[in-house]
Amino acid sequence: MVAGAVGLVGYLGLWGGCQPYACAAVAIAGVQGRLVCNLIDGMVATEHGRGRRDGAFWNEFPDRITDTMLLWGFGLALGQGTLGVWVALAAMGTAYIRLLGVTCGTKAYFSGPFAKQQRMAYLTVATVVMAIFPLKAWGAWIVGVLLAGTITTATVRAGKILKELNA
């Protein structure tokens, strides 16, 4: 969640008009830090036998908060805070659908055109471009693509879950 907060600070700086290269670097560090932390936390617990009964909760809960900070901040930086909130909700829905499938007995589906890794890659590339070019005029389109991709991912996952359940 610290990585998400770092990213949010960078995006708030971009929204507020700070030096774009510095704020973009902070935002990107938060986005990439989120991915690294997400990869390492579960791997360390599994590899070192430190997993606990509440491990699944702590693997998921901070991710939802971190994604919300990053996605909302990204939207804000482009002058589209409300759309950023919608992207964050769609990302939560995508994770919820994956976990709902597992609850129903299917495998965990992490795929989709804008799964977590693709969303974070999109944020990273768009943030680099944001530092170089003034994109606020295109903000609704840039955040809208992220929203549409995330909703598509949720739909694809739901379809895979339903297909597996009905097989």
C-alpha positions as CSV (number, residue, x, y, z in Angstrom):
1,M,0.0,0.0,0.0
2,V,3.0,2.3,0.5
3,A,3.8,1.9,-3.2
4,G,0.2,2.9,-4.0
5,A,0.6,6.0,-1.8
6,V,3.8,6.9,-3.5
7,G,2.2,6.6,-6.9
8,L,-0.8,8.6,-5.7
9,V,1.5,11.4,-4.5
10,G,3.1,11.5,-8.0
11,Y,-0.2,11.6,-9.7
12,L,-1.5,14.3,-7.4
13,G,1.7,16.3,-8.3
14,L,0.9,15.9,-12.0
15,W,-2.6,17.0,-11.4
16,G,-1.4,20.0,-9.4
17,G,1.1,21.1,-11.9
18,C,4.5,20.1,-10.4
19,Q,7.5,19.5,-12.5
20,P,6.2,16.8,-14.8
21,Y,9.4,14.6,-15.0
22,A,9.8,14.4,-11.3
23,C,6.2,13.7,-10.5
24,A,5.9,11.2,-13.3
25,A,9.0,9.4,-12.0
26,V,7.4,9.2,-8.5
27,A,4.1,8.0,-10.0
28,I,5.9,5.3,-12.1
29,A,7.9,4.2,-9.1
30,G,4.7,3.7,-7.2
31,V,3.1,1.7,-10.1
32,Q,6.1,-0.5,-10.6
33,G,6.7,-0.8,-6.8
34,R,3.1,-2.1,-6.5
35,L,3.8,-4.8,-9.1
36,V,7.1,-5.9,-7.4
37,C,5.5,-6.0,-3.9
38,N,2.6,-8.0,-5.2
39,L,4.9,-10.5,-6.8
40,I,7.2,-10.8,-3.8
41,D,4.7,-10.9,-0.9
42,G,3.0,-14.2,-1.8
43,M,6.2,-15.7,-3.2
44,V,8.1,-15.1,0.1
45,A,5.2,-16.5,2.2
46,T,4.9,-19.6,0.0
47,E,8.6,-20.3,-0.5
48,H,9.5,-19.9,3.2
49,G,6.4,-21.7,4.6
50,R,5.2,-18.5,6.3
51,G,1.7,-18.6,4.9
52,R,-1.1,-18.3,7.4
53,R,-4.8,-18.8,7.4
54,D,-5.4,-15.1,6.9
55,G,-2.8,-15.0,4.0
56,A,-5.4,-14.9,1.2
57,F,-7.1,-11.9,2.9
58,W,-3.8,-10.0,3.2
59,N,-2.9,-11.0,-0.4
60,E,-6.0,-9.4,-1.8
61,F,-7.2,-6.6,0.5
62,P,-4.1,-4.3,0.2
63,D,-4.2,-4.8,-3.6
64,R,-7.7,-3.3,-3.8
65,I,-6.6,-0.2,-1.8
66,T,-3.4,0.2,-3.8
67,D,-5.2,-0.1,-7.1
68,T,-7.8,2.5,-6.0
69,M,-5.0,4.9,-5.1
70,L,-3.2,4.4,-8.4
71,L,-6.2,4.4,-10.7
72,W,-8.0,7.3,-9.1
73,G,-4.7,9.3,-9.0
74,F,-4.1,8.5,-12.7
75,G,-7.6,9.8,-13.5
76,L,-7.0,12.9,-11.5
77,A,-3.7,13.6,-13.2
78,L,-5.5,13.7,-16.5
79,G,-8.4,15.8,-15.1
80,Q,-10.7,12.8,-15.0
81,G,-11.0,12.0,-11.3
82,T,-14.5,10.6,-11.6
83,L,-13.5,8.3,-14.5
84,G,-10.5,7.2,-12.4
85,V,-12.9,6.1,-9.6
86,W,-14.9,4.1,-12.2
87,V,-11.7,2.4,-13.3
88,A,-10.9,1.6,-9.7
89,L,-14.4,0.1,-9.2
90,A,-14.1,-1.9,-12.4
91,A,-10.7,-3.3,-11.3
92,M,-12.3,-4.3,-8.0
93,G,-15.1,-5.9,-9.9
94,T,-12.6,-7.8,-12.0
95,A,-10.8,-9.1,-8.9
96,Y,-14.2,-9.9,-7.3
97,I,-15.3,-12.0,-10.4
98,R,-12.0,-14.0,-10.2
99,L,-12.5,-14.7,-6.5
100,L,-16.2,-15.5,-7.0
101,G,-15.2,-18.1,-9.6
102,V,-12.8,-19.6,-7.1
103,T,-15.6,-19.7,-4.5
104,C,-17.8,-21.5,-7.0
105,G,-15.1,-24.1,-7.6
106,T,-13.3,-22.8,-10.7
107,K,-9.7,-22.1,-11.2
108,A,-8.5,-18.5,-10.6
109,Y,-8.6,-16.6,-13.9
110,F,-6.0,-13.9,-14.0
111,S,-6.3,-13.3,-17.7
112,G,-7.9,-10.6,-19.8
113,P,-6.8,-7.7,-22.1
114,F,-6.5,-5.3,-19.1
115,A,-5.6,-7.6,-16.3
116,K,-3.5,-6.1,-13.5
117,Q,-0.2,-6.3,-15.3
118,Q,-1.6,-4.8,-18.5
119,R,-3.4,-2.0,-16.5
120,M,-0.1,-1.2,-14.7
121,A,1.8,-1.2,-18.0
122,Y,-0.8,1.1,-19.5
123,L,-0.4,3.5,-16.5
124,T,3.4,3.4,-16.8
125,V,3.4,4.2,-20.5
126,A,0.7,6.8,-20.3
127,T,2.5,8.5,-17.4
128,V,5.8,8.6,-19.4
129,V,3.9,10.2,-22.3
130,M,2.1,12.5,-19.8
131,A,5.4,13.8,-18.6
132,I,6.5,14.8,-22.1
133,F,3.2,16.0,-23.7
134,P,0.2,17.8,-22.2
135,L,-2.5,15.2,-22.4
136,K,-5.3,16.6,-20.3
137,A,-7.2,17.5,-23.4
138,W,-7.2,13.7,-24.2
139,G,-7.8,12.7,-20.6
140,A,-11.3,11.3,-21.0
141,W,-10.1,9.1,-23.9
142,I,-7.0,7.9,-22.1
143,V,-8.8,7.0,-18.9
144,G,-11.8,5.7,-21.0
145,V,-9.6,3.2,-22.8
146,L,-8.5,1.9,-19.4
147,L,-12.1,1.7,-18.2
148,A,-13.2,-0.1,-21.3
149,G,-10.3,-2.6,-21.1
150,T,-10.9,-3.3,-17.5
151,I,-14.7,-3.9,-18.1
152,T,-13.8,-6.2,-21.0
153,T,-11.4,-8.1,-18.7
154,A,-14.2,-8.6,-16.2
155,T,-16.5,-9.8,-18.9
156,V,-14.0,-12.2,-20.3
157,R,-13.3,-13.7,-16.9
158,A,-17.0,-14.0,-16.1
159,G,-17.4,-15.9,-19.4
160,K,-14.6,-18.3,-18.6
161,I,-16.0,-19.0,-15.2
162,L,-19.4,-19.6,-16.5
163,K,-18.0,-21.9,-19.3
164,E,-16.1,-23.9,-16.7
165,L,-19.1,-24.2,-14.4
166,N,-21.3,-25.3,-17.2
167,A,-18.8,-27.8,-18.7
